[in-house]
C-alpha cells in the first residue's frame, strides 16, 4: 500500500510578477547610473514605475495567498522589499537633485529689465 503525497498548492502568479518587477527595478535604476548619455532620463522613471508595480502586485498577491492558501509568500515579500527600497532611494535622489537645482537658482543673480536684480 503506497501513500501518495498531497499535491502542493500552486504558486501565486502575482507574487512572481512582483519579484520580476522588483528585479527589473534594480536593473533599470542601476542602468540609470551608467555614464551613457540620456540613460538616466529613461531608466530612473522606468525604475520608479516598475518599483510601484512591484509594490502593488506584491501587496495584492499577499492578500490572494492568504485567501486561497497558495504558495509564493517569499516571492511577494522579496518584490515588495526590493521595490520599496528602490522607490525610496529613487525618490531621495530626485529630491536631492531638485534641491540642488533650486539652491543653484537661488544663488544666481537674475537680471530684470531696468537694472533691477532679484
C-alpha positions in Angstrom: 0.0 0.0 0.0 1.6 3.3 -1.2 0.7 6.6 0.2 0.7 9.4 -2.4 1.8 12.8 -1.2 -0.7 15.5 -1.4 -0.1 17.9 -4.3 1.5 21.2 -3.5 -0.7 24.3 -3.8 0.1 26.4 -6.9 2.4 29.4 -6.7 0.6 32.7 -6.9 1.3 34.4 -10.2 1.0 37.9 -8.8 3.9 37.1 -6.5 6.0 36.1 -9.5 5.1 39.3 -11.2 6.1 41.2 -8.0 9.5 39.6 -7.9 10.1 40.0 -11.6 9.3 43.7 -11.5 11.5 44.1 -8.4 14.4 42.6 -10.3 13.6 44.8 -13.3 13.5 47.8 -10.9 17.1 47.1 -9.7 18.3 46.7 -13.3 16.7 49.9 -14.6 17.9 52.0 -11.7 21.4 50.6 -11.9 21.4 51.2 -15.7 20.5 54.8 -14.9 23.8 55.3 -13.1 25.8 54.1 -16.1 27.7 57.1 -17.7 25.9 56.7 -21.0 24.2 59.9 -22.3 20.4 60.1 -21.5 20.1 56.7 -19.8 19.1 58.4 -16.6 16.2 60.2 -18.3 14.8 56.8 -19.4 15.9 54.5 -16.6 15.0 56.4 -13.5 11.3 57.0 -14.5 11.1 53.3 -15.7 12.7 52.2 -12.3 10.1 54.2 -10.3 7.3 52.8 -12.4 8.5 49.2 -12.1 9.0 49.7 -8.3 5.4 50.8 -8.0 4.2 47.8 -9.9 6.4 45.5 -7.8 4.9 47.0 -4.6 1.3 46.9 -5.7 1.4 43.4 -7.1 3.3 42.2 -4.0 0.6 43.5 -1.7 -2.2 42.2 -3.8 -0.5 38.8 -4.0 -0.1 38.6 -0.2 -3.9 39.0 0.2 -4.6 36.4 -2.5 -2.1 34.0 -0.9 -3.8 34.4 2.5 -7.3 33.9 1.0 -6.6 31.0 -1.3 -3.7 29.2 0.6 -1.3 29.5 -2.3 2.5 29.5 -2.2 4.7 32.5 -3.1 4.8 34.5 0.1 8.6 34.8 -0.1 8.4 35.9 -3.7 5.9 38.6 -2.8 7.9 39.9 0.1 11.1 40.0 -1.9 9.3 42.0 -4.6 7.8 44.4 -2.0 11.2 44.9 -0.3 13.2 45.4 -3.4 10.5 47.7 -5.0 10.0 49.7 -1.8 13.7 50.3 -1.1 14.4 51.2 -4.7 11.5 53.5 -4.7 12.6 55.3 -1.6 16.2 55.6 -2.9 15.0 56.9 -6.2 12.7 59.5 -4.6 15.6 60.6 -2.3 17.9 61.1 -5.4 15.2 63.1 -7.1 14.7 65.3 -4.1 18.4 65.9 -3.8 18.7 66.8 -7.5 15.7 69.1 -7.3 17.1 70.7 -4.1 20.4 71.3 -5.7 18.7 72.8 -8.8 16.6 75.2 -6.8 19.5 76.1 -4.5 21.7 76.9 -7.5 18.9 79.1 -9.0 18.7 80.9 -5.7 22.5 81.7 -5.8 22.3 83.1 -9.4 21.6 86.8 -9.7 18.6 87.3 -12.0 18.7 90.5 -14.1 15.4 92.1 -14.8 14.9 95.0 -17.3 15.5 98.4 -15.9 18.6 97.4 -13.8 16.5 95.6 -11.2 18.0 92.5 -9.6 16.4 89.7 -7.7 
